[in-house]
C-alpha cells in the first residue's frame, strides 16, 4: 500500500518538474515537502487503519476505538502498554511495531531522496 503512495508521489513530481524548476525555488521546495509529507502521512494512516480493522475484525480488541488507539501507539513504537492484545494475538504487536518502524524509515529516506533530486534538478536548470 505504501509503495503505491510513493510511486504516485514520484510520478506527480515528475509531471510537475518543469514548473518546479522555474523560480522561485525555495517556495516550491517548501510546498513540495509539505504536500509530500501530508501525502505520505495519509499513507501511514491507511496502513495503521488496515491493522486496526484487522485487530477489530479478528476480535483481538473489544472496540474499534481501542483497535485504532493500540495500532497507532504500536505503529509509532510508543508502546504505552495501557491496551494489550489478547494472548493469541500478542506476537502481532511486535510485527506491527516493526512495520511502523520500517515505514517511518522508508518514508524519511524517500522524502529526502525526492527533495534532493528536485533540488539538484532546480540548480542544474538555472
C-alpha positions, 0 to 999 in steps of 0.5 A: 500500500505504501509503495503505491503512495510513493510511486504516485508521489514520484510520478506527480513530481515528475509531471510537475518538474518543469514548473518546479524548476522555474523560480522561485525555488525555495517556495516550491521546495517548501510546498513540495515537502509539505504536500509530500509529507501530508501525502505520505502521512495519509499513507501511514494512516491507511496502513495503521487503519488496515491493522486496526480493522484487522485487530477489530475484525479478528476480535483481538480488541473489544472496540474499534476505538481501542483497535485504532488507539493500540495500532497507532501507539504500536505503529509509532513504537510508543508502546504505552502498554495501557491496551494489550492484545489478547494472548493469541494475538500478542506476537502481532504487536511486535510485527506491527511495531516493526512495520511502523518502524520500517515505514517511518524509515522508508518514508524519511529516506524517500522524502529526502531522496525526492527533495534532493533530486528536485533540488539538484534538478532546480540548480542544474536548470538555472 
